[in-house]
Amino acid sequence: MTLTISARFSQQLPFAVRQLPLLRQLLDSVQQRGHWRGGVRLRGHKQLSNHSPIRSLPVAGLELAIPLTHGRSQAQACVQVGQRVRKGEVIGDGPAGTVWAHASTSGVVTAIDDCPVADGEQRQPAVRIAADGLDEWAPPCHPDGPLTPGLLAAFAMQMGLVGLGGAGFPTGLKLQGASPDTLLINGAECEPFLTCDDRLMRERAGEIIAAAALLASVFAIGRVRIGVEPNKPQAIAALRQAAAGHERPIEVLPLPLRYPAGGQPLLIKSLTGRTLPPGKLPAEVGVMVLNVATVYALGRAVLHGRPLVSRIVTVSGAVAQPGNVEVPIGLPVASVLAAAQAQGDGCVHVGGPMMGRTLADAGAVVSKTTSGLLVQAGAFRPAAAASRPCIRCNRCVDACPMALRPLQLLSACQQQDRAALQQEQLGACIECGACSHVCPSKLPLRDSFRQAKRTIWLGVRP
């Protein structure tokens, strides 16, 4: 009872008062960490792809198309057709605030045009490179001077770092101006089928811990916590073993085994007890949140001088060789599927089944945010059913981890009522799809909210 009263009282304190370091630590200690409402329990299907080590793919004789766009950041090509480039060499740059692009293998630039990306809706500007099979690295690039928060943020942009958990937000912008007291590393990987982060944590735990310690040192962060769902015991054990031999204390903590435990507001609640209000950034509650693969990539950039030129992709479903593959950015999806011996010509789902999307173009390439490829997804997921009238069961409300009212949001979307969308806090929706998953009437809740954010909410018509 004392803990509940203390947690409730803490939320009534003025926001500025709650930011005082000593008081914040005291409040964190009395709040019930790990408690958030809603969410759903899903069948993970993790065993399909988490049993074998990460493997690499040969690219000799293939043409790669490396996208120049990352979210709202678009680099300008700085190479010419016919030019030979080495792996890691800059092929797209721009002013401050631009995420640079790098060659993901060595070869000759064949074109500068555009291409479809696996998890995007529109074609993106790209540099095409015919791989020569040598995979020759350019000399490593290191920060120019002693590391400071500002220098690290700028260096992250120049090394092409973006969030690898799905959103793809530029890492440098997240680091810019940050002064957190807590670093949270997201190793939840709560989406079914995906195991790329699981294998990364198992196989490269030492590099992840070293990168986390580096971040903590540069930003003078006193507390580092890595959150992992308990269905990844080997990953938890590997991280704890690596952290045990490190001079800086780094905690590895289990998260609730409940989707979407990896959602940013929920991760913060689970690991610190702090509440991230809608519209607020983690930095405003004294927290820095990074995906575990992003932290690993940052360590590779700073400690080894290697830019982000590849990512680990889970290939699962109807394939003869399921598992996790380290794929060069820009490699055609078709090449990844061929290497895994995909069976049949069924649909391919990109990303997790809850928040991902169907592959729209067979000629698409792997981007920095392509986390998984699920082949013949229809065989592993319930078939889409026609929507029926709402029966007022309230299951969507119970499942929503953000305590929203999905039915009222849907009504506002259908009426294109921007004021009602704001009142119902559309901006707080994390698009996890839990509401759609539990809806017995199969209403298009998540898809409607996602579309509304991109049209009604932003004032843009399709």
C-alpha positions as CSV (number, residue, x, y, z in Angstrom):
1,M,0.0,0.0,0.0
2,T,2.8,2.4,0.8
3,L,4.4,1.9,-2.6
4,T,1.1,2.6,-4.4
5,I,0.5,5.8,-2.4
6,S,4.0,7.0,-3.0
7,A,3.8,6.4,-6.7
8,R,0.5,8.3,-7.0
9,F,1.8,11.1,-4.9
10,S,4.9,11.5,-7.1
11,Q,2.8,12.1,-10.2
12,Q,1.2,15.0,-8.4
13,L,4.4,16.9,-7.9
14,P,5.3,19.6,-10.3
15,F,7.3,18.4,-13.3
16,A,10.3,20.6,-12.6
17,V,10.4,19.4,-9.0
18,R,10.4,15.8,-10.2
19,Q,13.5,16.5,-12.3
20,L,15.7,17.2,-9.3
21,P,18.3,14.3,-9.4
22,L,18.1,13.2,-5.8
23,L,14.3,13.4,-5.7
24,R,14.0,11.6,-9.0
25,Q,16.1,8.7,-7.7
26,L,14.0,8.5,-4.6
27,L,10.7,8.5,-6.6
28,D,12.1,5.8,-8.9
29,S,12.9,3.6,-5.9
30,V,9.3,3.7,-4.6
31,Q,7.4,3.5,-7.9
32,Q,6.3,0.1,-9.1
33,R,8.7,-0.6,-11.9
34,G,7.4,-3.0,-14.5
35,H,3.8,-2.2,-14.1
36,W,1.8,-0.9,-17.2
37,R,-1.6,-1.8,-18.2
38,G,-2.8,-3.5,-21.4
39,G,-0.8,-5.3,-24.0
40,V,-1.4,-8.9,-25.3
41,R,0.3,-12.2,-25.1
42,L,1.4,-13.5,-28.5
43,R,2.7,-16.8,-29.8
44,G,6.3,-15.9,-30.5
45,H,7.4,-18.4,-33.2
46,K,11.0,-17.5,-32.2
47,Q,12.2,-21.1,-32.4
48,L,11.9,-21.0,-36.2
49,S,15.0,-18.7,-36.5
50,N,16.9,-18.3,-33.3
51,H,18.7,-21.7,-33.2
52,S,21.6,-20.9,-35.5
53,P,24.4,-18.3,-35.5
54,I,24.2,-15.1,-37.7
55,R,25.5,-15.8,-41.2
56,S,26.7,-13.5,-43.9
57,L,25.8,-13.4,-47.6
58,P,28.2,-13.2,-50.6
59,V,27.5,-10.3,-52.9
60,A,29.9,-10.9,-55.8
61,G,28.2,-10.2,-59.1
62,L,25.2,-8.5,-57.6
63,E,24.1,-4.9,-57.9
64,L,23.3,-3.1,-54.7
65,A,21.2,0.1,-54.4
66,I,22.1,2.0,-51.3
67,P,19.3,4.5,-50.3
68,L,20.3,8.1,-49.7
69,T,17.2,8.9,-47.7
70,H,16.6,8.2,-44.0
71,G,13.3,9.5,-42.7
72,R,13.3,13.3,-43.4
73,S,17.1,13.3,-44.0
74,Q,18.3,13.0,-47.6
75,A,21.9,12.9,-48.4
76,Q,23.2,14.1,-51.8
77,A,25.3,11.7,-53.9
78,C,29.0,12.6,-53.8
79,V,30.2,10.0,-56.2
80,Q,30.0,9.6,-60.0
81,V,28.9,6.9,-62.3
82,G,31.9,4.7,-63.2
83,Q,33.8,5.5,-60.0
84,R,35.2,2.6,-57.9
85,V,34.3,2.8,-54.2
86,R,35.4,0.7,-51.3
87,K,33.2,-0.6,-48.5
88,G,32.5,2.1,-45.9
89,E,33.4,4.9,-48.3
90,V,31.1,8.0,-48.2
91,I,28.7,8.0,-51.2
92,G,26.2,10.6,-49.9
93,D,26.7,13.5,-47.6
94,G,25.2,16.9,-46.8
95,P,25.1,19.7,-44.2
96,A,24.7,19.3,-40.5
97,G,21.6,17.3,-39.7
98,T,22.1,15.0,-42.7
99,V,22.6,11.2,-42.2
100,W,25.4,10.3,-44.5
101,A,25.3,7.2,-46.8
102,H,28.2,4.7,-47.3
103,A,29.0,2.0,-49.8
104,S,28.1,-1.4,-48.3
105,T,30.6,-3.2,-50.4
106,S,33.4,-2.4,-52.8
107,G,32.7,-2.1,-56.5
108,V,31.8,0.4,-59.3
109,V,29.0,2.9,-59.3
110,T,26.7,2.0,-62.1
111,A,23.8,4.6,-61.6
112,I,22.4,7.3,-59.4
113,D,18.7,7.0,-59.6
114,D,15.9,5.7,-57.3
115,C,14.8,2.4,-56.0
116,P,12.0,0.8,-53.9
117,V,12.9,-0.1,-50.3
118,A,11.6,-3.1,-48.4
119,D,9.8,-1.3,-45.6
120,G,8.9,1.9,-47.3
121,E,6.0,3.2,-49.3
122,Q,7.8,5.3,-51.9
123,R,10.9,4.9,-54.1
124,Q,14.0,6.6,-52.7
125,P,17.1,8.2,-54.3
126,A,19.9,5.7,-54.3
127,V,23.4,5.0,-55.5
128,R,23.8,1.7,-57.4
129,I,27.0,-0.3,-57.0
130,A,28.1,-3.4,-58.9
131,A,29.8,-5.5,-56.3
132,D,33.3,-6.7,-57.3
133,G,33.4,-9.5,-54.7
134,L,36.5,-8.2,-53.0
135,D,34.5,-6.5,-50.1
136,E,37.5,-4.2,-49.7
137,W,37.2,-1.8,-46.7
138,A,38.1,1.9,-46.9
139,P,40.4,3.1,-44.1
140,P,38.6,3.4,-40.7
141,C,37.2,6.8,-39.7
142,H,37.5,8.0,-36.1
143,P,36.2,11.1,-34.3
144,D,38.3,14.2,-34.8
145,G,39.3,14.9,-31.2
146,P,38.4,13.9,-27.7
147,L,34.8,12.7,-27.5
148,T,32.2,15.1,-26.2
149,P,28.4,14.8,-26.5
150,G,28.3,17.3,-29.4
151,L,31.2,15.6,-31.3
152,L,29.7,12.2,-30.8
153,A,26.3,13.4,-32.1
154,A,27.8,14.9,-35.2
155,F,30.0,11.8,-35.7
156,A,27.0,9.5,-35.5
157,M,25.4,11.5,-38.4
158,Q,28.5,11.2,-40.5
159,M,28.7,7.4,-39.9
160,G,25.1,6.9,-41.1
161,L,23.7,5.8,-37.7
162,V,19.9,5.6,-37.4
163,G,17.7,3.7,-35.0
164,L,17.7,0.0,-35.9
165,G,14.6,-0.9,-33.9
166,G,12.2,0.1,-36.6
167,A,11.6,3.9,-36.5
168,G,15.0,4.8,-38.1
169,F,15.3,8.1,-36.3
170,P,18.8,9.6,-36.8
171,T,20.9,8.6,-33.8
172,G,22.9,11.8,-33.9
173,L,19.7,13.9,-33.4
174,K,18.8,11.8,-30.4
175,L,22.2,12.4,-28.9
176,Q,22.3,16.1,-29.7
177,G,21.9,18.2,-26.6
178,A,21.0,15.2,-24.4
179,S,21.8,15.3,-20.6
180,P,20.1,12.2,-19.3
181,D,20.8,10.5,-15.9
182,T,19.7,7.1,-17.2
183,L,20.6,5.1,-20.4
184,L,18.0,2.5,-21.3
185,I,18.9,-0.1,-24.0
186,N,16.0,-1.8,-25.7
187,G,16.6,-5.5,-26.2
188,A,12.9,-6.5,-25.8
189,E,12.3,-7.6,-29.4
190,C,8.7,-8.4,-28.5
191,E,7.4,-8.8,-32.1
192,P,6.7,-12.4,-33.0
193,F,9.2,-14.2,-35.4
194,L,11.9,-11.6,-35.1
195,T,15.1,-12.9,-33.5
196,C,17.8,-10.6,-35.0
197,D,18.4,-8.7,-31.7
198,D,18.3,-12.0,-29.8
199,R,21.2,-13.5,-31.8
200,L,23.1,-10.1,-31.7
201,M,22.9,-10.1,-27.9
202,R,24.0,-13.7,-27.7
203,E,26.9,-13.5,-30.1
204,R,28.2,-9.9,-29.5
205,A,27.4,-9.1,-25.9
206,G,30.9,-7.8,-25.2
207,E,30.7,-5.2,-27.9
208,I,27.3,-4.1,-26.8
209,I,28.4,-3.6,-23.2
210,A,31.5,-1.8,-24.3
211,A,29.4,0.6,-26.4
212,A,27.0,1.2,-23.6
213,A,29.9,2.0,-21.2
214,L,31.3,4.4,-23.8
215,L,27.9,6.2,-24.0
216,A,27.6,6.4,-20.3
217,S,31.1,7.9,-20.0
218,V,30.7,10.5,-22.7
219,F,27.3,11.7,-21.3
220,A,28.3,11.2,-17.6
221,I,25.3,8.9,-17.2
222,G,25.1,7.2,-13.8
223,R,22.7,4.4,-14.5
224,V,22.6,2.0,-17.5
225,R,19.9,-0.6,-17.8
226,I,19.3,-3.1,-20.6
227,G,15.8,-4.5,-20.8
228,V,15.2,-8.0,-22.4
229,E,12.1,-10.1,-22.4
230,P,12.6,-13.3,-20.4
231,N,12.0,-15.6,-23.4
232,K,15.6,-14.8,-24.4
233,P,17.5,-16.5,-21.4
234,Q,20.7,-17.0,-23.4
235,A,20.9,-13.3,-24.4
236,I,20.3,-12.2,-20.8
237,A,23.0,-14.6,-19.6
238,A,25.5,-13.4,-22.2
239,L,24.9,-9.7,-21.5
240,R,25.2,-10.3,-17.7
241,Q,28.4,-12.2,-18.1
242,A,29.9,-9.4,-20.3
243,A,28.7,-6.7,-17.8
244,A,30.0,-8.6,-14.8
245,G,33.6,-8.0,-16.0
246,H,33.1,-4.4,-16.7
247,E,34.2,-1.6,-14.4
248,R,31.0,0.5,-15.0
249,P,27.8,-1.0,-13.5
250,I,25.4,-2.1,-16.2
251,E,22.2,-3.8,-15.2
252,V,20.4,-6.4,-17.4
253,L,16.8,-6.6,-16.4
254,P,13.8,-8.8,-17.5
255,L,10.8,-7.0,-19.0
256,P,7.2,-8.1,-18.8
257,L,6.6,-11.0,-21.3
258,R,3.8,-9.1,-22.9
259,Y,3.6,-7.3,-26.2
260,P,4.5,-4.4,-26.8
261,A,7.0,-4.4,-23.9
262,G,9.5,-2.7,-26.3
263,G,7.4,0.3,-26.9
264,Q,9.4,3.4,-25.8
265,P,6.9,4.7,-23.1
266,L,6.4,1.1,-21.8
267,L,10.1,0.4,-21.7
268,I,10.7,3.6,-19.7
269,K,7.9,2.7,-17.3
270,S,9.2,-0.9,-16.9
271,L,12.9,0.0,-16.2
272,T,12.6,3.4,-14.3
273,G,9.0,3.8,-13.1
274,R,8.8,7.2,-14.9
275,T,5.9,8.1,-17.1
276,L,6.6,9.5,-20.5
277,P,3.7,11.9,-21.2
278,P,2.2,12.0,-24.8
279,G,4.2,14.4,-27.0
280,K,7.2,14.4,-24.7
281,L,10.6,13.1,-25.6
282,P,12.5,10.6,-23.3
283,A,15.2,13.3,-22.7
284,E,12.5,15.4,-21.0
285,V,12.2,12.8,-18.3
286,G,15.9,12.4,-18.0
287,V,16.2,9.2,-20.1
288,M,18.1,8.2,-23.3
289,V,16.6,5.2,-25.1
290,L,18.4,3.3,-27.8
291,N,17.8,-0.1,-29.4
292,V,20.4,-2.7,-28.7
293,A,21.5,-3.0,-32.3
294,T,21.8,0.8,-32.5
295,V,24.2,0.7,-29.5
296,Y,26.2,-2.0,-31.1
297,A,26.5,0.0,-34.4
298,L,27.5,3.1,-32.4
299,G,30.3,1.1,-30.8
300,R,31.5,-0.2,-34.1
301,A,31.6,3.4,-35.4
302,V,33.5,5.0,-32.5
303,L,35.7,2.1,-31.4
304,H,36.5,0.6,-34.8
305,G,35.8,3.4,-37.3
306,R,33.2,1.5,-39.2
307,P,30.1,3.2,-40.5
308,L,26.7,1.5,-40.6
309,V,26.7,-0.5,-43.9
310,S,24.9,-3.7,-42.9
311,R,22.2,-4.9,-40.5
312,I,21.0,-8.3,-39.2
313,V,17.7,-9.5,-40.8
314,T,15.6,-12.3,-39.6
315,V,14.4,-14.6,-42.4
316,S,11.6,-16.9,-41.3
317,G,8.4,-18.6,-42.4
318,A,8.3,-20.8,-45.5
319,V,12.1,-21.0,-46.1
320,A,14.4,-24.0,-46.1
321,Q,17.1,-22.1,-44.2
322,P,15.5,-19.8,-41.6
323,G,17.7,-17.8,-39.4
324,N,19.5,-14.4,-39.1
325,V,21.6,-12.9,-41.9
326,E,23.9,-9.9,-41.8
327,V,22.8,-8.2,-44.9
328,P,24.7,-5.3,-46.7
329,I,22.4,-2.2,-47.0
330,G,21.0,-2.1,-50.5
331,L,21.0,-5.8,-51.2
332,P,17.9,-6.9,-53.1
333,V,15.4,-8.6,-51.0
334,A,15.2,-11.3,-53.7
335,S,18.8,-12.2,-53.1
336,V,18.2,-12.6,-49.3
337,L,15.1,-14.9,-50.0
338,A,17.0,-16.9,-52.5
339,A,19.9,-17.5,-50.1
340,A,17.3,-18.7,-47.5
341,Q,15.7,-20.9,-50.2
342,A,12.2,-19.4,-49.9
343,Q,9.5,-21.8,-50.8
344,G,6.5,-20.9,-53.1
345,D,5.6,-17.5,-54.2
346,G,3.4,-16.4,-51.3
347,C,3.4,-12.9,-49.9
348,V,6.4,-11.6,-47.9
349,H,5.9,-9.6,-44.8
350,V,8.6,-7.0,-43.9
351,G,9.2,-6.5,-40.2
352,G,7.2,-8.1,-37.4
353,P,3.6,-9.2,-38.1
354,M,2.2,-6.6,-35.7
355,M,3.8,-3.4,-36.9
356,G,5.3,-4.4,-40.2
357,R,3.9,-4.3,-43.7
358,T,3.5,-6.5,-46.8
359,L,6.3,-6.3,-49.3
360,A,4.9,-4.1,-52.1
361,D,7.6,-4.4,-54.7
362,A,9.6,-7.6,-55.5
363,G,12.5,-5.4,-56.6
364,A,12.9,-3.7,-53.3
365,V,16.2,-3.6,-51.4
366,V,17.1,-4.0,-47.7
367,S,17.3,-0.7,-45.8
368,K,18.6,0.1,-42.4
369,T,15.2,-0.4,-40.8
370,T,14.5,-3.8,-42.5
371,S,14.4,-6.1,-39.4
372,G,12.8,-9.2,-40.8
373,L,11.3,-11.0,-43.8
374,L,8.5,-13.5,-43.2
375,V,7.8,-15.7,-46.2
376,Q,4.2,-16.9,-47.0
377,A,3.0,-14.9,-44.0
378,G,-0.6,-16.1,-44.6
379,A,0.4,-19.6,-43.4
380,F,1.5,-18.3,-40.0
381,R,-1.0,-15.6,-39.4
382,P,-4.8,-15.6,-39.2
383,A,-6.4,-14.8,-42.5
384,A,-7.8,-11.3,-42.9
385,A,-11.5,-11.2,-42.2
386,A,-14.2,-8.8,-43.2
387,S,-15.0,-6.1,-40.6
388,R,-18.3,-6.3,-38.7
389,P,-20.1,-3.8,-36.6
390,C,-18.6,-3.1,-33.2
391,I,-20.2,-5.1,-30.4
392,R,-19.0,-2.8,-27.6
393,C,-16.9,-5.5,-25.9
394,N,-14.3,-3.0,-24.7
395,R,-11.4,-5.4,-25.5
396,C,-9.6,-2.8,-27.4
397,V,-9.6,-0.5,-24.4
398,D,-8.3,-3.3,-22.2
399,A,-5.5,-4.1,-24.6
400,C,-4.3,-0.6,-25.3
401,P,-1.0,-0.1,-23.4
402,M,-1.3,3.7,-23.8
403,A,-4.8,3.8,-22.1
404,L,-6.5,5.2,-25.2
405,R,-10.0,4.6,-26.4
406,P,-9.6,3.0,-29.8
407,L,-13.3,3.0,-30.8
408,Q,-13.6,6.8,-30.2
409,L,-10.3,7.3,-32.2
410,L,-11.7,5.2,-35.0
411,S,-14.9,7.3,-35.1
412,A,-12.8,10.5,-35.2
413,C,-10.8,9.1,-38.1
414,Q,-13.9,8.2,-40.1
415,Q,-15.3,11.6,-39.5
416,Q,-11.9,13.3,-40.2
417,D,-12.4,15.3,-37.0
418,R,-9.0,16.7,-36.2
419,A,-10.2,18.2,-32.9
420,A,-11.6,14.9,-31.7
421,L,-8.4,13.2,-32.8
422,Q,-6.5,15.6,-30.6
423,Q,-8.9,15.1,-27.7
424,E,-8.5,11.3,-28.0
425,Q,-4.7,11.7,-28.1
426,L,-4.0,10.1,-31.5
427,G,-0.4,11.3,-31.0
428,A,0.0,8.9,-28.1
429,C,-0.8,5.9,-30.2
430,I,2.3,3.8,-30.7
431,E,0.7,1.8,-33.6
432,C,1.4,-1.5,-31.8
433,G,-1.8,-3.1,-33.2
434,A,-2.8,-4.7,-29.9
435,C,-6.3,-3.2,-30.4
436,S,-6.8,-4.7,-33.8
437,H,-5.4,-8.1,-32.6
438,V,-8.1,-8.5,-29.9
439,C,-11.0,-7.0,-31.8
440,P,-13.6,-9.7,-32.5
441,S,-15.2,-7.5,-35.2
442,K,-11.9,-7.2,-37.0
443,L,-12.2,-3.4,-37.2
444,P,-9.2,-1.7,-39.0
445,L,-8.2,0.1,-35.9
446,R,-4.4,0.3,-36.1
447,D,-4.4,0.8,-39.9
448,S,-6.9,3.7,-39.5
449,F,-4.8,5.4,-36.8
450,R,-1.6,5.0,-38.9
451,Q,-3.2,6.5,-41.9
452,A,-4.8,9.3,-39.9
453,K,-1.4,10.3,-38.6
454,R,-0.1,10.7,-42.1
455,T,-3.1,12.5,-43.5
456,I,-5.7,14.2,-41.2
457,W,-3.3,14.7,-38.3
458,L,-0.6,16.3,-40.4
459,G,-3.1,18.1,-42.6
460,V,-1.9,16.3,-45.7
461,R,-4.2,14.6,-48.2
462,P,-3.1,11.5,-50.0
